[in-house]
């Protein structure tokens, strides 16, 4: 079958997974995932890059931002950089970029069509009905074909879920980067923080020369130390930011790393967590380059950064902030915005899927919101909780439910708010970006 449009192509990418779903009695990646199928796909297509071209990035929070920052910094250092992330906000193509520019429909379809017979042969050979050729693996084959065609110098690959059993982890990687890890995807990754950490640090393999670990809880840090060699660079020891200050235009900070000290760095992204991500990205880039980074180029890279949907201000009067929080820890960072803007009347619109911490997000947002609205994105394949309004009214008696985000945005304007938060899953942020007519195909 030849695919002529993205609308035809995307369902095909998920077809193997959907076929296996009815046979998966337990949500356990160790039982259901089959990364060896992805390895077979990449090997057959001769797409496996050398380890000195691969950086794998995992974590529970901040891995996407850290990946984007690393790609921007390495590009500014003169490298041609491939970037593979998920999920997308508006266009599926956003998951695959070279020097910030998303792959075109034409290129995407060309690669998928050329891989189709190999994909079909592999899926036809699957014997265990629980197993599937993962969407991430198929998409990775398209990304690596694109990176190969574009002759990238290095590729930043964000892990999809976990680490050990993720389709991206079939790649040999000189560098492993681990952002903050906390309890998430319980069942898929195990039943404790220790289980999750073992999955995450599974991206540190024998071929890995450098591991850089982001800021962690004391409990997580202790576990990681037991699992990783002393050669790993840890937040708070080998590198550490200081003198952090924030305004509505972003954050400034100083950073001491293994190789250098950088004064007066400016980051046009809101939230103290973005300083944590930037520190991790900078330290990781130092290990790639092998020395301290030119301060002027680093500052330029950070100033130009754009990463949508992370405490992103998209409008004024009233101020509108988009944030992809899907758990209570991430939602807590929204409070950092309040002193920076007119927050006399805060309206928060929330859409968190039923398999995420929707109650936690609702609870945290109820603490600073005058009006709380639960809704769903205008376009999403995810399932949203039937009891979202019931949960919201536990914390705010006047909470409301509106069918779609576009309808909720229209309604809240009548309340004359000074600040609007739009919070939730990436498809929610994508719907908001469409409302504010923002293209994400080239983010520089």
Buried (B, 14 or more C-beta within 10 A) or exposed (E): EEBEEBEEBBEBBBBBBEBBEEEBEEEBBBBBBBBEBBBBBBEBBEBBBEBBBBBBBBBBBBBBBBBBBBBBBBBBBEBBBBBBBBBBBBBBBBBBBBBBBBBEBEBBBBBBBEBBEBBBEBBEEBEEEBBBBBBBBBBBBBBBBBBBEBEBBBBBBBBBBBBBBBBBBBBBBBBBBBBBBBBBBEEBBBEEBBBBBBBBBBBBBEBBEBBBBBBBEEEBBEBBBEBBEEEBBBBEEBBBBEEBEBEEEBBBBBBBBBBBEBEEBEBBBBBBBBBBBBBBBBBBBBBBBEEBBBBEEBBEBBEBBBBBBBBBBBEEEBBBBBBBBBBBBBBBBBEBBEEBBBBEBBBBBBBBBEBBBBBBBBBBBBEBBBBBBBBBBBEBEBEBBEEBBEBBBBBBEEBBBBEBBBEBBEBBEEEEBBBBBBBBBBBBBBBBBBBEEBEBBEBE
